[in-house]
Amino acid sequence: MAYSEKKRFIAGVVCPKCSKMDKLLVFSKNDVDYRECSACGFSDQVRFSAVPREIKTRVSRPSEGEGQQVDVITLLDD
Ligand SMILES: [Zn+2]
């Protein structure tokens, strides 16, 4: 298990189903990690190719090199 039982969003991750960004939640249940999309309801079991020994809890951006689309979202205030 890599994630906490508390659901939390992963920034910069695109849902494989609806392709919306920043909608994926990750959480752990019964020692199994899951991801879930808050936009379309997609959910999936997360499988790691290698079990990470140390969890990087402070990672806030994807660095896997997968889906390198960089979308800068600017919130227009007013
Ligand atoms: Zn989705």
PDB file of the backbone (N, CA, C, O) and the ligand in Angstrom, with CONECT records:
HET     ZN  A 101       1
ATOM      1  N   MET A   1       0.837  -1.184   0.000  1.00  0.00           N
ATOM      2  CA  MET A   1       0.000   0.000   0.000  1.00  0.00           C
ATOM      3  C   MET A   1       0.875   1.238   0.000  1.00  0.00           C
ATOM      4  O   MET A   1       1.854   1.350   0.737  1.00  0.00           O
ATOM      5  N   ALA A   2       0.484   2.143  -0.845  1.00  0.00           N
ATOM      6  CA  ALA A   2       1.326   3.321  -1.025  1.00  0.00           C
ATOM      7  C   ALA A   2       0.628   4.589  -0.582  1.00  0.00           C
ATOM      8  O   ALA A   2       1.263   5.575  -0.208  1.00  0.00           O
ATOM      9  N   TYR A   3      -0.649   4.546  -0.631  1.00  0.00           N
ATOM     10  CA  TYR A   3      -1.386   5.758  -0.313  1.00  0.00           C
ATOM     11  C   TYR A   3      -2.062   5.624   1.050  1.00  0.00           C
ATOM     12  O   TYR A   3      -2.176   4.532   1.607  1.00  0.00           O
ATOM     13  N   SER A   4      -2.485   6.716   1.545  1.00  0.00           N
ATOM     14  CA  SER A   4      -3.203   6.678   2.798  1.00  0.00           C
ATOM     15  C   SER A   4      -4.664   6.312   2.517  1.00  0.00           C
ATOM     16  O   SER A   4      -5.107   6.287   1.369  1.00  0.00           O
ATOM     17  N   GLU A   5      -5.369   6.040   3.554  1.00  0.00           N
ATOM     18  CA  GLU A   5      -6.764   5.670   3.356  1.00  0.00           C
ATOM     19  C   GLU A   5      -7.630   6.871   3.036  1.00  0.00           C
ATOM     20  O   GLU A   5      -8.791   6.758   2.641  1.00  0.00           O
ATOM     21  N   LYS A   6      -7.030   7.992   3.219  1.00  0.00           N
ATOM     22  CA  LYS A   6      -7.760   9.211   2.919  1.00  0.00           C
ATOM     23  C   LYS A   6      -7.639   9.509   1.428  1.00  0.00           C
ATOM     24  O   LYS A   6      -6.539   9.511   0.876  1.00  0.00           O
ATOM     25  N   LYS A   7      -8.730   9.751   0.808  1.00  0.00           N
ATOM     26  CA  LYS A   7      -8.701  10.065  -0.616  1.00  0.00           C
ATOM     27  C   LYS A   7      -8.079  11.431  -0.830  1.00  0.00           C
ATOM     28  O   LYS A   7      -8.347  12.388  -0.105  1.00  0.00           O
ATOM     29  N   ARG A   8      -7.243  11.486  -1.847  1.00  0.00           N
ATOM     30  CA  ARG A   8      -6.704  12.797  -2.166  1.00  0.00           C
ATOM     31  C   ARG A   8      -6.415  12.908  -3.649  1.00  0.00           C
ATOM     32  O   ARG A   8      -6.137  11.919  -4.328  1.00  0.00           O
ATOM     33  N   PHE A   9      -6.486  14.094  -4.115  1.00  0.00           N
ATOM     34  CA  PHE A   9      -6.298  14.329  -5.532  1.00  0.00           C
ATOM     35  C   PHE A   9      -4.822  14.261  -5.903  1.00  0.00           C
ATOM     36  O   PHE A   9      -3.943  14.621  -5.121  1.00  0.00           O
ATOM     37  N   ILE A  10      -4.584  13.794  -7.104  1.00  0.00           N
ATOM     38  CA  ILE A  10      -3.227  13.847  -7.619  1.00  0.00           C
ATOM     39  C   ILE A  10      -3.194  14.948  -8.663  1.00  0.00           C
ATOM     40  O   ILE A  10      -3.931  14.920  -9.649  1.00  0.00           O
ATOM     41  N   ALA A  11      -2.350  15.887  -8.431  1.00  0.00           N
ATOM     42  CA  ALA A  11      -2.274  17.013  -9.352  1.00  0.00           C
ATOM     43  C   ALA A  11      -1.591  16.612 -10.649  1.00  0.00           C
ATOM     44  O   ALA A  11      -0.607  15.872 -10.647  1.00  0.00           O
ATOM     45  N   GLY A  12      -2.111  17.095 -11.722  1.00  0.00           N
ATOM     46  CA  GLY A  12      -1.474  16.900 -13.013  1.00  0.00           C
ATOM     47  C   GLY A  12      -1.700  15.537 -13.637  1.00  0.00           C
ATOM     48  O   GLY A  12      -1.055  15.198 -14.629  1.00  0.00           O
ATOM     49  N   VAL A  13      -2.597  14.758 -13.078  1.00  0.00           N
ATOM     50  CA  VAL A  13      -2.863  13.441 -13.628  1.00  0.00           C
ATOM     51  C   VAL A  13      -4.183  13.463 -14.383  1.00  0.00           C
ATOM     52  O   VAL A  13      -5.190  14.008 -13.930  1.00  0.00           O
ATOM     53  N   VAL A  14      -4.130  12.849 -15.548  1.00  0.00           N
ATOM     54  CA  VAL A  14      -5.308  12.829 -16.404  1.00  0.00           C
ATOM     55  C   VAL A  14      -6.044  11.511 -16.237  1.00  0.00           C
ATOM     56  O   VAL A  14      -5.429  10.447 -16.183  1.00  0.00           O
ATOM     57  N   CYS A  15      -7.326  11.587 -16.159  1.00  0.00           N
ATOM     58  CA  CYS A  15      -8.148  10.386 -16.053  1.00  0.00           C
ATOM     59  C   CYS A  15      -8.057   9.592 -17.354  1.00  0.00           C
ATOM     60  O   CYS A  15      -8.242  10.157 -18.432  1.00  0.00           O
ATOM     61  N   PRO A  16      -7.780   8.318 -17.273  1.00  0.00           N
ATOM     62  CA  PRO A  16      -7.665   7.498 -18.483  1.00  0.00           C
ATOM     63  C   PRO A  16      -8.996   7.320 -19.194  1.00  0.00           C
ATOM     64  O   PRO A  16      -9.040   6.912 -20.354  1.00  0.00           O
ATOM     65  N   LYS A  17     -10.031   7.615 -18.526  1.00  0.00           N
ATOM     66  CA  LYS A  17     -11.346   7.422 -19.136  1.00  0.00           C
ATOM     67  C   LYS A  17     -11.927   8.708 -19.728  1.00  0.00           C
ATOM     68  O   LYS A  17     -12.297   8.755 -20.901  1.00  0.00           O
ATOM     69  N   CYS A  18     -11.999   9.718 -18.918  1.00  0.00           N
ATOM     70  CA  CYS A  18     -12.624  10.946 -19.412  1.00  0.00           C
ATOM     71  C   CYS A  18     -11.602  12.021 -19.765  1.00  0.00           C
ATOM     72  O   CYS A  18     -11.959  13.091 -20.259  1.00  0.00           O
ATOM     73  N   SER A  19     -10.337  11.730 -19.511  1.00  0.00           N
ATOM     74  CA  SER A  19      -9.256  12.634 -19.895  1.00  0.00           C
ATOM     75  C   SER A  19      -9.276  13.984 -19.183  1.00  0.00           C
ATOM     76  O   SER A  19      -8.650  14.944 -19.633  1.00  0.00           O
ATOM     77  N   LYS A  20      -9.979  14.041 -18.104  1.00  0.00           N
ATOM     78  CA  LYS A  20      -9.966  15.286 -17.363  1.00  0.00           C
ATOM     79  C   LYS A  20      -8.797  15.289 -16.389  1.00  0.00           C
ATOM     80  O   LYS A  20      -8.441  14.276 -15.787  1.00  0.00           O
ATOM     81  N   MET A  21      -8.232  16.455 -16.269  1.00  0.00           N
ATOM     82  CA  MET A  21      -7.062  16.558 -15.418  1.00  0.00           C
ATOM     83  C   MET A  21      -7.438  16.952 -13.997  1.00  0.00           C
ATOM     84  O   MET A  21      -8.427  17.643 -13.749  1.00  0.00           O
ATOM     85  N   ASP A  22      -6.619  16.490 -13.094  1.00  0.00           N
ATOM     86  CA  ASP A  22      -6.792  16.839 -11.675  1.00  0.00           C
ATOM     87  C   ASP A  22      -8.092  16.329 -11.075  1.00  0.00           C
ATOM     88  O   ASP A  22      -8.615  16.894 -10.115  1.00  0.00           O
ATOM     89  N   LYS A  23      -8.604  15.251 -11.657  1.00  0.00           N
ATOM     90  CA  LYS A  23      -9.841  14.696 -11.121  1.00  0.00           C
ATOM     91  C   LYS A  23      -9.609  13.351 -10.460  1.00  0.00           C
ATOM     92  O   LYS A  23     -10.518  12.773  -9.864  1.00  0.00           O
ATOM     93  N   LEU A  24      -8.397  12.863 -10.570  1.00  0.00           N
ATOM     94  CA  LEU A  24      -8.126  11.541 -10.029  1.00  0.00           C
ATOM     95  C   LEU A  24      -7.791  11.595  -8.543  1.00  0.00           C
ATOM     96  O   LEU A  24      -6.981  12.402  -8.088  1.00  0.00           O
ATOM     97  N   LEU A  25      -8.436  10.719  -7.821  1.00  0.00           N
ATOM     98  CA  LEU A  25      -8.154  10.576  -6.403  1.00  0.00           C
ATOM     99  C   LEU A  25      -7.420   9.265  -6.197  1.00  0.00           C
ATOM    100  O   LEU A  25      -7.650   8.291  -6.913  1.00  0.00           O
ATOM    101  N   VAL A  26      -6.563   9.250  -5.244  1.00  0.00           N
ATOM    102  CA  VAL A  26      -5.936   7.986  -4.885  1.00  0.00           C
ATOM    103  C   VAL A  26      -6.184   7.711  -3.416  1.00  0.00           C
ATOM    104  O   VAL A  26      -6.231   8.617  -2.583  1.00  0.00           O
ATOM    105  N   PHE A  27      -6.336   6.465  -3.136  1.00  0.00           N
ATOM    106  CA  PHE A  27      -6.534   6.078  -1.749  1.00  0.00           C
ATOM    107  C   PHE A  27      -6.195   4.605  -1.606  1.00  0.00           C
ATOM    108  O   PHE A  27      -6.030   3.887  -2.592  1.00  0.00           O
ATOM    109  N   SER A  28      -6.097   4.187  -0.406  1.00  0.00           N
ATOM    110  CA  SER A  28      -5.746   2.810  -0.140  1.00  0.00           C
ATOM    111  C   SER A  28      -6.813   2.157   0.720  1.00  0.00           C
ATOM    112  O   SER A  28      -7.341   2.755   1.656  1.00  0.00           O
ATOM    113  N   LYS A  29      -7.108   0.933   0.380  1.00  0.00           N
ATOM    114  CA  LYS A  29      -8.127   0.216   1.122  1.00  0.00           C
ATOM    115  C   LYS A  29      -7.704  -1.241   1.224  1.00  0.00           C
ATOM    116  O   LYS A  29      -7.409  -1.887   0.218  1.00  0.00           O
ATOM    117  N   ASN A  30      -7.678  -1.733   2.413  1.00  0.00           N
ATOM    118  CA  ASN A  30      -7.263  -3.122   2.633  1.00  0.00           C
ATOM    119  C   ASN A  30      -5.918  -3.441   1.986  1.00  0.00           C
ATOM    120  O   ASN A  30      -5.730  -4.501   1.390  1.00  0.00           O
ATOM    121  N   ASP A  31      -5.010  -2.518   2.116  1.00  0.00           N
ATOM    122  CA  ASP A  31      -3.658  -2.684   1.583  1.00  0.00           C
ATOM    123  C   ASP A  31      -3.598  -2.677   0.066  1.00  0.00           C
ATOM    124  O   ASP A  31      -2.585  -3.049  -0.526  1.00  0.00           O
ATOM    125  N   VAL A  32      -4.657  -2.265  -0.542  1.00  0.00           N
ATOM    126  CA  VAL A  32      -4.658  -2.171  -1.997  1.00  0.00           C
ATOM    127  C   VAL A  32      -4.871  -0.711  -2.371  1.00  0.00           C
ATOM    128  O   VAL A  32      -5.694  -0.008  -1.784  1.00  0.00           O
ATOM    129  N   ASP A  33      -4.113  -0.283  -3.353  1.00  0.00           N
ATOM    130  CA  ASP A  33      -4.225   1.107  -3.774  1.00  0.00           C
ATOM    131  C   ASP A  33      -5.225   1.232  -4.920  1.00  0.00           C
ATOM    132  O   ASP A  33      -5.270   0.405  -5.831  1.00  0.00           O
ATOM    133  N   TYR A  34      -5.988   2.245  -4.846  1.00  0.00           N
ATOM    134  CA  TYR A  34      -6.972   2.496  -5.880  1.00  0.00           C
ATOM    135  C   TYR A  34      -6.848   3.925  -6.376  1.00  0.00           C
ATOM    136  O   TYR A  34      -6.349   4.814  -5.686  1.00  0.00           O
ATOM    137  N   ARG A  35      -7.313   4.108  -7.576  1.00  0.00           N
ATOM    138  CA  ARG A  35      -7.453   5.467  -8.076  1.00  0.00           C
ATOM    139  C   ARG A  35      -8.897   5.609  -8.526  1.00  0.00           C
ATOM    140  O   ARG A  35      -9.542   4.646  -8.940  1.00  0.00           O
ATOM    141  N   GLU A  36      -9.362   6.787  -8.435  1.00  0.00           N
ATOM    142  CA  GLU A  36     -10.763   7.003  -8.726  1.00  0.00           C
ATOM    143  C   GLU A  36     -10.945   8.382  -9.319  1.00  0.00           C
ATOM    144  O   GLU A  36     -10.332   9.351  -8.872  1.00  0.00           O
ATOM    145  N   CYS A  37     -11.787   8.463 -10.321  1.00  0.00           N
ATOM    146  CA  CYS A  37     -12.030   9.752 -10.946  1.00  0.00           C
ATOM    147  C   CYS A  37     -13.290  10.366 -10.371  1.00  0.00           C
ATOM    148  O   CYS A  37     -14.355   9.750 -10.339  1.00  0.00           O
ATOM    149  N   SER A  38     -13.138  11.577  -9.925  1.00  0.00           N
ATOM    150  CA  SER A  38     -14.290  12.245  -9.324  1.00  0.00           C
ATOM    151  C   SER A  38     -15.196  12.837 -10.388  1.00  0.00           C
ATOM    152  O   SER A  38     -16.304  13.286 -10.094  1.00  0.00           O
ATOM    153  N   ALA A  39     -14.730  12.835 -11.603  1.00  0.00           N
ATOM    154  CA  ALA A  39     -15.525  13.437 -12.675  1.00  0.00           C
ATOM    155  C   ALA A  39     -16.439  12.413 -13.340  1.00  0.00           C
ATOM    156  O   ALA A  39     -17.614  12.691 -13.578  1.00  0.00           O
ATOM    157  N   CYS A  40     -15.909  11.237 -13.637  1.00  0.00           N
ATOM    158  CA  CYS A  40     -16.707  10.272 -14.397  1.00  0.00           C
ATOM    159  C   CYS A  40     -16.981   8.988 -13.624  1.00  0.00           C
ATOM    160  O   CYS A  40     -17.735   8.130 -14.085  1.00  0.00           O
ATOM    161  N   GLY A  41     -16.378   8.857 -12.464  1.00  0.00           N
ATOM    162  CA  GLY A  41     -16.655   7.679 -11.660  1.00  0.00           C
ATOM    163  C   GLY A  41     -15.742   6.503 -11.954  1.00  0.00           C
ATOM    164  O   GLY A  41     -15.897   5.428 -11.374  1.00  0.00           O
ATOM    165  N   PHE A  42     -14.811   6.702 -12.834  1.00  0.00           N
ATOM    166  CA  PHE A  42     -13.859   5.658 -13.152  1.00  0.00           C
ATOM    167  C   PHE A  42     -13.060   5.276 -11.908  1.00  0.00           C
ATOM    168  O   PHE A  42     -12.623   6.138 -11.146  1.00  0.00           O
ATOM    169  N   SER A  43     -12.881   3.998 -11.723  1.00  0.00           N
ATOM    170  CA  SER A  43     -12.015   3.583 -10.626  1.00  0.00           C
ATOM    171  C   SER A  43     -11.228   2.360 -11.045  1.00  0.00           C
ATOM    172  O   SER A  43     -11.671   1.566 -11.875  1.00  0.00           O
ATOM    173  N   ASP A  44     -10.087   2.228 -10.473  1.00  0.00           N
ATOM    174  CA  ASP A  44      -9.163   1.215 -10.921  1.00  0.00           C
ATOM    175  C   ASP A  44      -8.227   0.860  -9.780  1.00  0.00           C
ATOM    176  O   ASP A  44      -7.975   1.657  -8.876  1.00  0.00           O
ATOM    177  N   GLN A  45      -7.734  -0.330  -9.850  1.00  0.00           N
ATOM    178  CA  GLN A  45      -6.748  -0.716  -8.858  1.00  0.00           C
ATOM    179  C   GLN A  45      -5.383  -0.313  -9.360  1.00  0.00           C
ATOM    180  O   GLN A  45      -5.042  -0.551 -10.519  1.00  0.00           O
ATOM    181  N   VAL A  46      -4.614   0.287  -8.501  1.00  0.00           N
ATOM    182  CA  VAL A  46      -3.296   0.740  -8.905  1.00  0.00           C
ATOM    183  C   VAL A  46      -2.288  -0.362  -8.661  1.00  0.00           C
ATOM    184  O   VAL A  46      -2.168  -0.890  -7.555  1.00  0.00           O
ATOM    185  N   ARG A  47      -1.583  -0.690  -9.694  1.00  0.00           N
ATOM    186  CA  ARG A  47      -0.556  -1.721  -9.549  1.00  0.00           C
ATOM    187  C   ARG A  47       0.801  -1.114  -9.849  1.00  0.00           C
ATOM    188  O   ARG A  47       1.016  -0.494 -10.891  1.00  0.00           O
ATOM    189  N   PHE A  48       1.676  -1.304  -8.941  1.00  0.00           N
ATOM    190  CA  PHE A  48       3.027  -0.812  -9.142  1.00  0.00           C
ATOM    191  C   PHE A  48       3.887  -1.951  -9.652  1.00  0.00           C
ATOM    192  O   PHE A  48       3.791  -3.088  -9.190  1.00  0.00           O
ATOM    193  N   SER A  49       4.722  -1.620 -10.607  1.00  0.00           N
ATOM    194  CA  SER A  49       5.602  -2.652 -11.136  1.00  0.00           C
ATOM    195  C   SER A  49       6.620  -3.053 -10.076  1.00  0.00           C
ATOM    196  O   SER A  49       7.063  -4.200 -10.011  1.00  0.00           O
ATOM    197  N   ALA A  50       6.966  -2.108  -9.276  1.00  0.00           N
ATOM    198  CA  ALA A  50       7.848  -2.408  -8.166  1.00  0.00           C
ATOM    199  C   ALA A  50       7.269  -1.715  -6.931  1.00  0.00           C
ATOM    200  O   ALA A  50       6.848  -0.560  -6.987  1.00  0.00           O
ATOM    201  N   VAL A  51       7.258  -2.415  -5.871  1.00  0.00           N
ATOM    202  CA  VAL A  51       6.687  -1.823  -4.671  1.00  0.00           C
ATOM    203  C   VAL A  51       7.658  -0.804  -4.108  1.00  0.00           C
ATOM    204  O   VAL A  51       8.788  -1.134  -3.746  1.00  0.00           O
ATOM    205  N   PRO A  52       7.217   0.402  -4.042  1.00  0.00           N
ATOM    206  CA  PRO A  52       8.100   1.450  -3.512  1.00  0.00           C
ATOM    207  C   PRO A  52       8.346   1.271  -2.029  1.00  0.00           C
ATOM    208  O   PRO A  52       7.436   0.994  -1.248  1.00  0.00           O
ATOM    209  N   ARG A  53       9.574   1.435  -1.678  1.00  0.00           N
ATOM    210  CA  ARG A  53       9.906   1.273  -0.273  1.00  0.00           C
ATOM    211  C   ARG A  53       9.568   2.523   0.516  1.00  0.00           C
ATOM    212  O   ARG A  53       9.068   2.500   1.640  1.00  0.00           O
ATOM    213  N   GLU A  54       9.873   3.592  -0.150  1.00  0.00           N
ATOM    214  CA  GLU A  54       9.642   4.856   0.522  1.00  0.00           C
ATOM    215  C   GLU A  54       8.629   5.647  -0.268  1.00  0.00           C
ATOM    216  O   GLU A  54       8.742   5.788  -1.486  1.00  0.00           O
ATOM    217  N   ILE A  55       7.676   6.142   0.403  1.00  0.00           N
ATOM    218  CA  ILE A  55       6.645   6.889  -0.293  1.00  0.00           C
ATOM    219  C   ILE A  55       6.999   8.372  -0.293  1.00  0.00           C
ATOM    220  O   ILE A  55       7.239   8.996   0.740  1.00  0.00           O
ATOM    221  N   LYS A  56       7.016   8.883  -1.489  1.00  0.00           N
ATOM    222  CA  LYS A  56       7.280  10.312  -1.584  1.00  0.00           C
ATOM    223  C   LYS A  56       5.970  11.052  -1.382  1.00  0.00           C
ATOM    224  O   LYS A  56       5.140  11.132  -2.287  1.00  0.00           O
ATOM    225  N   THR A  57       5.807  11.559  -0.252  1.00  0.00           N
ATOM    226  CA  THR A  57       4.534  12.202   0.053  1.00  0.00           C
ATOM    227  C   THR A  57       4.496  13.639  -0.411  1.00  0.00           C
ATOM    228  O   THR A  57       3.439  14.267  -0.461  1.00  0.00           O
ATOM    229  N   ARG A  58       5.648  14.143  -0.744  1.00  0.00           N
ATOM    230  CA  ARG A  58       5.672  15.550  -1.119  1.00  0.00           C
ATOM    231  C   ARG A  58       5.697  15.774  -2.626  1.00  0.00           C
ATOM    232  O   ARG A  58       5.776  16.907  -3.100  1.00  0.00           O
ATOM    233  N   VAL A  59       5.628  14.691  -3.355  1.00  0.00           N
ATOM    234  CA  VAL A  59       5.613  14.853  -4.801  1.00  0.00           C
ATOM    235  C   VAL A  59       4.304  15.482  -5.240  1.00  0.00           C
ATOM    236  O   VAL A  59       3.224  14.990  -4.913  1.00  0.00           O
ATOM    237  N   SER A  60       4.407  16.525  -5.950  1.00  0.00           N
ATOM    238  CA  SER A  60       3.186  17.216  -6.347  1.00  0.00           C
ATOM    239  C   SER A  60       3.061  17.314  -7.854  1.00  0.00           C
ATOM    240  O   SER A  60       2.083  17.851  -8.374  1.00  0.00           O
ATOM    241  N   ARG A  61       4.038  16.804  -8.534  1.00  0.00           N
ATOM    242  CA  ARG A  61       3.931  16.836  -9.982  1.00  0.00           C
ATOM    243  C   ARG A  61       4.369  15.489 -10.533  1.00  0.00           C
ATOM    244  O   ARG A  61       5.240  14.827  -9.968  1.00  0.00           O
ATOM    245  N   PRO A  62       3.762  15.095 -11.628  1.00  0.00           N
ATOM    246  CA  PRO A  62       4.139  13.812 -12.223  1.00  0.00           C
ATOM    247  C   PRO A  62       5.523  13.886 -12.841  1.00  0.00           C
ATOM    248  O   PRO A  62       5.842  14.829 -13.565  1.00  0.00           O
ATOM    249  N   SER A  63       6.327  12.903 -12.555  1.00  0.00           N
ATOM    250  CA  SER A  63       7.673  12.922 -13.104  1.00  0.00           C
ATOM    251  C   SER A  63       7.969  11.617 -13.810  1.00  0.00           C
ATOM    252  O   SER A  63       9.125  11.264 -14.041  1.00  0.00           O
ATOM    253  N   GLU A  64       6.932  10.922 -14.141  1.00  0.00           N
ATOM    254  CA  GLU A  64       7.106   9.608 -14.751  1.00  0.00           C
ATOM    255  C   GLU A  64       7.405   9.709 -16.241  1.00  0.00           C
ATOM    256  O   GLU A  64       7.797   8.725 -16.868  1.00  0.00           O
ATOM    257  N   GLY A  65       7.221  10.884 -16.797  1.00  0.00           N
ATOM    258  CA  GLY A  65       7.497  11.035 -18.215  1.00  0.00           C
ATOM    259  C   GLY A  65       6.382  10.492 -19.075  1.00  0.00           C
ATOM    260  O   GLY A  65       6.514  10.384 -20.294  1.00  0.00           O
ATOM    261  N   GLU A  66       5.301  10.157 -18.442  1.00  0.00           N
ATOM    262  CA  GLU A  66       4.186   9.626 -19.198  1.00  0.00           C
ATOM    263  C   GLU A  66       3.185  10.736 -19.452  1.00  0.00           C
ATOM    264  O   GLU A  66       2.812  11.470 -18.537  1.00  0.00           O
ATOM    265  N   GLY A  67       2.757  10.852 -20.683  1.00  0.00           N
ATOM    266  CA  GLY A  67       1.799  11.902 -21.008  1.00  0.00           C
ATOM    267  C   GLY A  67       2.375  13.266 -20.708  1.00  0.00           C
ATOM    268  O   GLY A  67       1.943  13.965 -19.792  1.00  0.00           O
ATOM    269  N   GLN A  68       3.329  13.611 -21.481  1.00  0.00           N
ATOM    270  CA  GLN A  68       4.047  14.849 -21.209  1.00  0.00           C
ATOM    271  C   GLN A  68       3.314  16.110 -21.636  1.00  0.00           C
ATOM    272  O   GLN A  68       3.932  17.146 -21.877  1.00  0.00           O
ATOM    273  N   GLN A  69       2.040  16.020 -21.724  1.00  0.00           N
ATOM    274  CA  GLN A  69       1.345  17.234 -22.139  1.00  0.00           C
ATOM    275  C   GLN A  69       1.306  18.213 -20.976  1.00  0.00           C
ATOM    276  O   GLN A  69       0.842  17.918 -19.875  1.00  0.00           O
ATOM    277  N   VAL A  70       1.808  19.362 -21.281  1.00  0.00           N
ATOM    278  CA  VAL A  70       1.847  20.374 -20.244  1.00  0.00           C
ATOM    279  C   VAL A  70       0.777  21.418 -20.519  1.00  0.00           C
ATOM    280  O   VAL A  70       0.859  22.212 -21.457  1.00  0.00           O
ATOM    281  N   ASP A  71      -0.191  21.380 -19.688  1.00  0.00           N
ATOM    282  CA  ASP A  71      -1.268  22.351 -19.831  1.00  0.00           C
ATOM    283  C   ASP A  71      -1.189  23.339 -18.672  1.00  0.00           C
ATOM    284  O   ASP A  71      -1.367  22.987 -17.506  1.00  0.00           O
ATOM    285  N   VAL A  72      -0.927  24.531 -19.021  1.00  0.00           N
ATOM    286  CA  VAL A  72      -0.887  25.545 -17.981  1.00  0.00           C
ATOM    287  C   VAL A  72      -2.292  26.093 -17.781  1.00  0.00           C
ATOM    288  O   VAL A  72      -2.888  26.710 -18.664  1.00  0.00           O
ATOM    289  N   ILE A  73      -2.772  25.845 -16.617  1.00  0.00           N
ATOM    290  CA  ILE A  73      -4.134  26.310 -16.336  1.00  0.00           C
ATOM    291  C   ILE A  73      -4.054  27.640 -15.602  1.00  0.00           C
ATOM    292  O   ILE A  73      -3.479  27.751 -14.519  1.00  0.00           O
ATOM    293  N   THR A  74      -4.635  28.610 -16.211  1.00  0.00           N
ATOM    294  CA  THR A  74      -4.632  29.919 -15.597  1.00  0.00           C
ATOM    295  C   THR A  74      -6.033  30.260 -15.122  1.00  0.00           C
ATOM    296  O   THR A  74      -6.992  30.257 -15.894  1.00  0.00           O
ATOM    297  N   LEU A  75      -6.124  30.544 -13.878  1.00  0.00           N
ATOM    298  CA  LEU A  75      -7.406  30.937 -13.356  1.00  0.00           C
ATOM    299  C   LEU A  75      -7.575  32.437 -13.545  1.00  0.00           C
ATOM    300  O   LEU A  75      -6.855  33.259 -12.978  1.00  0.00           O
ATOM    301  N   LEU A  76      -8.535  32.736 -14.347  1.00  0.00           N
ATOM    302  CA  LEU A  76      -8.764  34.142 -14.602  1.00  0.00           C
ATOM    303  C   LEU A  76      -9.618  34.734 -13.499  1.00  0.00           C
ATOM    304  O   LEU A  76     -10.794  34.405 -13.337  1.00  0.00           O
ATOM    305  N   ASP A  77      -9.011  35.579 -12.783  1.00  0.00           N
ATOM    306  CA  ASP A  77      -9.734  36.237 -11.714  1.00  0.00           C
ATOM    307  C   ASP A  77     -10.304  37.537 -12.218  1.00  0.00           C
ATOM    308  O   ASP A  77      -9.577  38.491 -12.495  1.00  0.00           O
ATOM    309  N   ASP A  78     -11.564  37.560 -12.328  1.00  0.00           N
ATOM    310  CA  ASP A  78     -12.242  38.731 -12.877  1.00  0.00           C
ATOM    311  C   ASP A  78     -12.026  38.818 -14.384  1.00  0.00           C
ATOM    312  O   ASP A  78     -12.523  39.742 -15.027  1.00  0.00           O
TER     313      ASP A  78
HETATM  314 ZN    ZN A 101     -12.736  10.407 -15.405  1.00  0.00          ZN2+
END
